Amino acid sequence: MSDTDNIDKPWAGRFTAPTDAFVEAFTASVGFDQRLYKHDIAGSIAHARMLAHVGVLSEAECQAIIDGLRDIEIEIERGEFAWSTALEDVHMNIEARLTDRIGVTGKKLHTGRSRNDQVATDIRLYLRDQIRLIAAELLRLQQGLLTLAEQEAETVMPGFTHLQTAQPVTFGHHLMAWQEMLMRDQARLADCYTRVNVMPLGAAALAGTTYPIDRDFTARELGFAAIAENSLDAVSDRDFAIEFVSDMAILMMHLSRFSEELVLWSSAQFDFVDLGDSFCTGSSIMPQKKNPDVPELVRGKTGRVYGHLMSLLTLMKGQPLAYNKDNQEDKEPLFDTLDNVKGCLRLFADMMPQISVKRDNMREAALRGFSTATDLADYLVRNGVPFRDAHEIVGQVVRYGVDNGKDLSEMSLPELHQFSEVIEADVFDVLTLDGSVAARDHIGGTAPQQVRAAIGRARQRLSQLELASGGEV
């Protein structure tokens, strides 16, 4: 016999034997769902007020329940609350303690609801708050990124395709590509929030309730923008959690790409940036090492979040309507995703101001690899050479440069004349790195003034997010 067998289960009337001790431990969720306590209490207070509003509870009973729940919240926050595995989950632990405190009135709180719609409501309330926190931390990262991009609006570096030198760009422009990814992540969060912000409470176990509940009243109390329309779907839906983790998987993919570039750029082979010492570690055997552990670990945690997405999809794929015990397994993947994404965003936001840019090294790298070859081809086209012929001519010039160890900008006019007579002295205006980036002077281009304009537009968008951060995402 378990030492908790004397605790009455909420469903004990149907059974003649106590729960097996191992089954009790195996099926309990209180070890991880207790983090929902604030939202469970908030949902219960709103439910009690609604029951009083429709006359199911007296005002005195409602107030006793509210006072008791608030006292329990203080107990939990002080670390004085005794969580019991025998009571299975956060909901029954709080309800049992409420009954201990206020007597039989505590048993009336569950009138007109089920743990099925209760937990679905708790998760949505919790996730709603967490989305706000993630959006705020993402905003902080974006602000740091814009500051760095503005500082490096004129810093020339090689742009890559296939990790081969392609064309010169500015580092500020490169950073603004990251910013665009993060803006899409913000948009996905805001879109996801609208589907999270739907209230299932009132669906009860699966079919609704015979009590004269007022779901609109409860939704207003809890700040929900909409009410779940179908009771079966309300208790069994976890689309919102899957959508959220999917959005976080995309966000982590972006952070992983950033991480990969930071790892490459901080290596001795690239030597483009130096990461702050606070975000690196050393080697136990090689004293010269400065390892980029933070971006490496963020890159690694991306796979963890991918796994949680697959876990949730697999969890739901075979479930018949309505609620099934399987859904207890939705919380740990969701909670772990939240914890890891928040941690990764915090680290990246903290790390941005600590990135030192090695501008001379970036520029020197851009001078290697004939990064202005396309500019020469464009020059020839503007002087009447068909593009395909221009492409072939520039290929010959590059071969000459490889054989003679010269970049295009280092060749003399007579050398270039060997390949085309249309080339004149003004060609050097486009063969320089600065001339190349300045020539791409249009929205989305890498010209420094376009980078600064893009930063200005991004700051306007972020200021709108800041204004919204006090309420809806």
N, C-alpha and C positions, 0 to 999 in steps of 0.2 A: 504493500500500500504506500502511496505517496503521502508525504507529510502535509500535502495541501488538499487531500481528499475531502476534508471537511468544508472546503469552500464550495458554495452552491454555484453551479453553472447556470447561465441564463436559460439554458434549454434542458435542465436536469429532470424536469417532470416526465419526459418521454423515456428515460433510461432507468434501468434497474441495477446497473453495475457502474462503478467509477471508471473514469478514463485511465487507460494504461499509462504508466508514468512516462514511458518513452514516447508514446503517441502524443501525450500532453506537451512534452518538450519539442517534439518534431513539428507539431502543428502550430505552436505558438509563434506569434509575430512581434510580441511586445519588445523583444530585444532590439528590433530596428524601427518599428513604427512608432515608438514613443516620441520620436522627434516631431510627430504631428500633434502634440498635446495642445499647443496654442490654438491651432486651427480646429481641433476637435472641440475644445471648450468654446471657441467663438461660434461654431456651428450649433452647439447645444444651447447656448444662450439665445441665439436667434430663434431656434426651434421652440424653446420655452416661451419666449415672448409671443410667438405666433400662436401657440396653444392657448395662452391667456387671451390673446386678441380675439380668438374665435370662441372662447368660453369653455374650453376643455380643461384648463387650469384656472384656479382663482388667482387674483393678483398677489395674494399672500404666498401661495404656493410658488408662483413664478419668481417672486423676489427671493424666496428662500433658496430656490434652485440656483439663481444667478449669484447670490452671495456665496453659496457653497462652492460653486464652480470657480469663482474668483479666488477664494481661499485656497482651493486645491492648486490653482495655477501658481500661487505664491509658494506653496509647499514644494512643488516640482522645481521651481526656479531656485529655491534655497537648497535643493538636494535632500530634502527631508521626506520625499515621497517614496514609499516602498512598492516598487513594481513587482507584480506577481505573475510568474509564468502560467500558473494555474488559471488565471483570468484571461489568458490567451493574447489579448491585444490592448492597445492604448485605450480603446473605447470602453471595454468592460472594466479595466482598471480604474478609470476615472469615474464611471458610473457606480462601481462598488464603493469607492471612497466617498462619493457624494451621499450614498445611502447611509454609510457609517456616520457621516457628519450631521445629516438633517433628517434621518429616519425614513419612514415610508414614503414621504413626498419625493424623495430621490428616485424611487421606483417608477414614478409617473412620468419622468422625463422622456422615456423611450416610447411613449404613446404616439402612434401615427408615423413611426419611422422604423427602419431596420438597420442593422449594421451594414447592409449592402448599399443603401443610399447614403448612409452616414460616412462610410469610408470613401466612397466616390466623391462626396462633397469635400471631405478633409483634404484629399489629394489635390483637388482642383484649387482649393484655397491656398494650400501650401505652395503649389507650383506657380500660382499667380504671383505670390510674393517673391519666389525665387527668380522668376523671369525678370521682375523689376531689378533685382540685385545684379543679375547677369548683364542686363542691358546697361546698368550704371557702370559696371566694371569694364565692359566693352567700350563704353563711351570714354572712360579714362584712358584706355589704351589708344583709342583713336586720337584723342587730344595730344598725347605724347608723340604719336606718330606724325601728326601735322606739324608739331614744333620742330621735330627732326627734319622733316621734308623741307620746311621753310629755310632752315639753316643750310641745307644742301641743295638748294634749287639750282645752283650753277656748278655743282661738283660733277665733273664728267667721269663717267665710268663706261666700261664695255657693256652693251646689251647683248644678251645671249639667246640663241636658239640651238637646241641640241647640246647645250652647254659649250657651244663654240662661239667665238666672238662674231657678232653679227653686225651691229651698228652702234655708234656711240649714243648714249642716253645720259641724262643727268640722274644722279642718285635720288634727288628729290622726286623725279618722275617715277623712278622705280618704287619708291616708298608709297607714292600715291596709287600705284597698282594694288598694293596691300590694302590701302584705305578703301578702295572700291570693293574689295572682297568683304571687308568688315561692314561696310554700309549695307551690303546685301544680307549679311548676318543679322544686322539690326532690323532690317525689314522683315526677315523671316520670323524673328522673335515677336515683333508687333503683330504679325499675321497669326502666328500660333496663339498669342494671348487671347485673341477674339474667340477661338474655339475652346480654350481652357476656361474662359469666363462664362460658363454656362452651368446653371445649378441643377444637379440631379435630385436634391433633397425633396422629398414628397413622393418619390417613386416607391418608397418603402422596399419590401423584399423584391418585388418584380411587377406587381399589378396595381400599385397605388394603394390607397387606404380608404376605409369607410368613414373615417373621421372628417369633419368639415374643415379641412386645412385650407390655408390661404397661402399659396406658393408665391404669389406676387409680393406679399408682405415679407416673407422670409428672404426672397431674393433682394429686396430693397435693404433689409437689415444687413445682409452679407455683401452688398455691393456687386451682385451678379448682374450682367447686362442682359442675360437671356435665361430662359428656363427650358430644361430638357423636355422635349415634346412627347416622348414615348417612354413609358416606365420600364419596359423591357430593355430598351437600349440604354436608358439612363444608368442603370446599375451595372451593366456589362461592358459599356464602352470604355476602351482604353486607347482609342485612336489619338486622343490629345496627348497622351504620354508618349506614344510611338512617334507622333509628329514632332514633339519637343526633342526627343532623343535623336531623331533624324536630323533636325536642325543643328543640334549640338555636334553631331558627327561631321556635318559640313563645316561648322566653325572650327572644329579640331583639325580637320583636313587643312584648312587655311593656316592655322597656327603651326601645323606640322611642316607645311611648305615654307613658312617664314623660318622655322627652326632649321630646316635643311640649308637654307641660304646662309643663315648666321653661322652654322657649323662650318660650311665651306669658306665663307668670307673671313672667319677668324683663324683659319688654318695658315700655317707658314707658306703654303703654296699660293694662296690668294693674298692674304695679309691686307684685306680691305678695311676691316674693322677690328676694334678691340672691345671685348665685352668687359663690363665692370667686374672687379675681383669678387664682389659679393655674389655674383651669379655663376661663378666657376669654382672648380676644385682642382686639387693637384693630384699627383701620382704618389703611391706609397713607395715606389722604387725609382722613378725617374724624376729627379728634382727640377728639371727644366719645364715640366709639363704644366699647362694651364688648360684644363679640359672644360669645354662648354656644356657642363652637365645639365643646366636648366633647359636649353633648347633640345638637347638630346632626350631628356626625360619627357618633355612635352611631346616630342615626336613619338616616343614610345607609348605614352598614355592614349594617343589617338586610337591605336588598335584596341585598347580597352573599351573605349566608348563605342567603337564599331561593334564590338562583341555584345555590348548591352543592347544595341539596336536590334541585332539579330536575335538576342534572347527574348526581347519583347514581341517581336514579330512571330517567333516560333511559339511563344506562350499563347498567343491569341488565335493562331491559325486553325486550331481544331475544336474550339469551344462552341458548343451549342448555346443558344439563349436559355436562361439569362445568366445570372451570376454563378460562377463556379469557384471552388477553393483554389484552383490554379492561380487565380488573380492575386492571391497573397504574394506570389512571386514577382509581381510588377514593381514592388517598392525598392528592393535592393538594387536592381539595375538603374532605376530612376535616381535613387539617392546617390549612388556612387558616381553616376554621370554628373549630377549637379556638383558634388564635392570636387571632382577632378576638373571640371570646366572652370569653376570659380577659382580654383587654385592656379590653373594655367593662365587664366586671364590676369589674375593679380600679379603673377610673376612677370608676365610680359609687359604689363603696364608699368611696373616698378623698374624693369630693365631698360625701357626705352631711353630715359634720360642718361643712362650710364653707358650708352654705346658711343665709343669714340671712332670717328671716321678718319681713315688714312687717305686723304684726298690725293696726295702725290702718287701713292701706289695705285689708286684707281685710275688716275690719268695715264700713268705709265702703261698700265695694262691695256687701256683703250688704244694706245699707240701701236700695240702689237696686234697682229691678226687682220690688218687691212680693213679696219672697221668702216672706212669712208669709201669703200669700193662702190657701193650703191650710189653715193653722191656723185662719183665720177661718171657712172652710167647715166644718171639723170642729167648731168651737165651735157653729155654728148647728145642725148635725146633733145634737149632744149636747143641744141645747135644743129638740128636737122638729121641726126643719125637715127635710123630705125632702132627700136629698143633691142631687138634680137641681135642686130649687128653691134650695138653698144655693149651688150652683155658679153659678146665674144671678145671685143677689143679689151674690155676691162679684165677679163680672164687672162688675156695675154700679158697685160700690164702687171697683174698680180704675180704671174709666173716669173716675170722678169724681176720683180721685187723679191720673191723668194730666193731666186738664184743669186741675187746681188746683196741680199741682206738690207734692203731699203723699204721703208714704208712709203706709201703713195705721196705723202706730204714732203718726203725727203728727196724725191726725184726732181731733177731739173726740168725746165721746159723743153730743152732739146731731147732729153730722154723720153719724155711723154710724146713728143712729136713723132717719134719712131712708129707710134701706133695709130695716131690720127692727126691729120693736119688741122682739124677744126679746134684743137686744144690751144687756148691762148693763156696769157698770164693770169687772167681772172679766174682760172681754174683753181688757184690756190685759196680763193675765198671759200670754196666748198670742201677742199681737201683737208682743212684744219678741223680739229675736233670741235672747237667752239663754233666755227662756221657751220659745221654739220648739224649740231643740235639747234643752233639759232634758226636754221632754215626751216625747221619743222614747226612753224609758227601758226598753228591752228588748234582749235579745241581738241583736246586729246593728244596733242603733240608734246614733244619733249623739250621744246624751247623754254628757257628759264621763265620768260614772262607768262607763258601758258601754264607752267607749273604753279607759279604764284597765283594766277587767276583760279586755277583748280583748287588750290588750298583755300582761297577766299570763299569759293562756293561750298566747299566741304565744311568750312567753319559755320557758314549759315545753316547748313543742314543739321550740324551737331547742336547748334544753339536751339533749334526747334526741338531736338530730342531732350535737351536739358530742361526746357520749359515743360515738357510732357512727363518728365521723370517723377514729378511729385504725385502723379495719379496714374492714369492708364499709360501703358508703354507706347 
